[in-house]
C-alpha cells in the first residue's frame, strides 16, 4: 500500500484516463505507481516518455531488457 493515494478513475481527466487505458492494455490493470505518478502531469509524461523510448531501444536485446527489469523489481521489492 502506498503512502500517497492514487488518482481515482472518476477524478481523472482525459489525459489521465488515456494513461490508465494504456496501462490496462499493457499490464491488465492500473497499477498503483501509475495512479500515484498521475498526480503530476509533467511527471507522468516524463515516465511515459522514458518507458516508450526504453521499449524502442535497439542496442540491447529484448530478453536482456526483461531480465534487467525483473532484477530491478526484485531489488526494490516490487510485486510485479
JODAFEN-V545211 format. One record per residue. N is the residue number from 1. RES is the residue in one letter. PSI is psi in whole degrees, -180 to 180 (NA if undefined). OMEGA is omega in degrees with one decimal (* if undefined). NEAR is the number of other ideal C-beta (glycine too) atoms within 10 Angstrom. Layout:
n->N res->RES psi->PSI omega->OMEGA near->NEAR
n->N res->RES psi->PSI omega->OMEGA near->NEAR
This chain:
n->1 res->X psi->134 omega->-178.5 near->4
n->2 res->X psi->158 omega->178.4 near->9
n->3 res->X psi->-22 omega->179.6 near->5
n->4 res->X psi->131 omega->177.2 near->9
n->5 res->X psi->138 omega->178.2 near->11
n->6 res->X psi->167 omega->177.7 near->18
n->7 res->X psi->124 omega->178.8 near->20
n->8 res->X psi->161 omega->179.3 near->9
n->9 res->X psi->-40 omega->-177.0 near->11
n->10 res->X psi->-29 omega->-178.3 near->6
n->11 res->X psi->3 omega->-175.8 near->9
n->12 res->X psi->140 omega->175.5 near->17
n->13 res->X psi->-173 omega->-175.1 near->11
n->14 res->X psi->-40 omega->179.9 near->7
n->15 res->X psi->-45 omega->-179.6 near->12
n->16 res->X psi->-37 omega->176.5 near->20
n->17 res->X psi->-36 omega->176.2 near->14
n->18 res->X psi->-43 omega->178.1 near->11
n->19 res->X psi->-43 omega->178.8 near->23
n->20 res->X psi->-41 omega->179.0 near->19
n->21 res->X psi->-44 omega->178.9 near->11
n->22 res->X psi->-39 omega->179.0 near->14
n->23 res->X psi->-43 omega->176.9 near->18
n->24 res->X psi->-40 omega->-179.5 near->13
n->25 res->X psi->-38 omega->-176.1 near->8
n->26 res->X psi->-44 omega->-172.3 near->11
n->27 res->X psi->-28 omega->-177.7 near->11
n->28 res->X psi->-17 omega->176.0 near->8
n->29 res->X psi->167 omega->177.0 near->9
n->30 res->X psi->112 omega->-177.1 near->20
n->31 res->X psi->155 omega->-176.2 near->18
n->32 res->X psi->-43 omega->179.8 near->15
n->33 res->X psi->-34 omega->178.2 near->14
n->34 res->X psi->-42 omega->178.9 near->22
n->35 res->X psi->-42 omega->-179.2 near->22
n->36 res->X psi->-44 omega->-180.0 near->17
n->37 res->X psi->-25 omega->-178.6 near->20
n->38 res->X psi->-9 omega->175.4 near->23
n->39 res->X psi->-29 omega->-178.5 near->13
n->40 res->X psi->113 omega->-179.0 near->11
n->41 res->X psi->-45 omega->177.4 near->13
n->42 res->X psi->-35 omega->-179.5 near->7
n->43 res->X psi->-44 omega->-179.5 near->12
n->44 res->X psi->-32 omega->176.4 near->19
n->45 res->X psi->-40 omega->179.2 near->13
n->46 res->X psi->-44 omega->179.7 near->12
n->47 res->X psi->-43 omega->178.1 near->16
n->48 res->X psi->-41 omega->178.1 near->15
n->49 res->X psi->-43 omega->178.2 near->10
n->50 res->X psi->-46 omega->179.6 near->10
n->51 res->X psi->-44 omega->-178.7 near->12
n->52 res->X psi->-48 omega->-179.0 near->9
n->53 res->X psi->-31 omega->177.0 near->9
n->54 res->X psi->-41 omega->178.6 near->12
n->55 res->X psi->-32 omega->-177.0 near->10
n->56 res->X psi->-9 omega->-178.9 near->7
n->57 res->X psi->135 omega->-175.9 near->9
n->58 res->X psi->-6 omega->-174.9 near->6
n->59 res->X psi->-22 omega->-179.9 near->5
n->60 res->X psi->141 omega->-178.9 near->10
n->61 res->X psi->149 omega->179.7 near->9
n->62 res->X psi->-35 omega->179.5 near->10
n->63 res->X psi->-43 omega->179.4 near->8
n->64 res->X psi->-37 omega->176.8 near->10
n->65 res->X psi->-44 omega->179.4 near->13
n->66 res->X psi->-43 omega->178.6 near->10
n->67 res->X psi->-40 omega->178.4 near->11
n->68 res->X psi->-40 omega->178.4 near->12
n->69 res->X psi->-41 omega->179.1 near->13
n->70 res->X psi->-44 omega->179.9 near->12
n->71 res->X psi->-42 omega->179.0 near->10
n->72 res->X psi->-45 omega->178.6 near->10
n->73 res->X psi->-40 omega->178.6 near->12
n->74 res->X psi->-42 omega->-177.5 near->9
n->75 res->X psi->-35 omega->-178.6 near->8
n->76 res->X psi->-2 omega->177.1 near->7
n->77 res->X psi->27 omega->178.6 near->6
n->78 res->X psi->131 omega->-178.4 near->12
n->79 res->X psi->-4 omega->-178.6 near->6
n->80 res->X psi->NA omega->* near->9
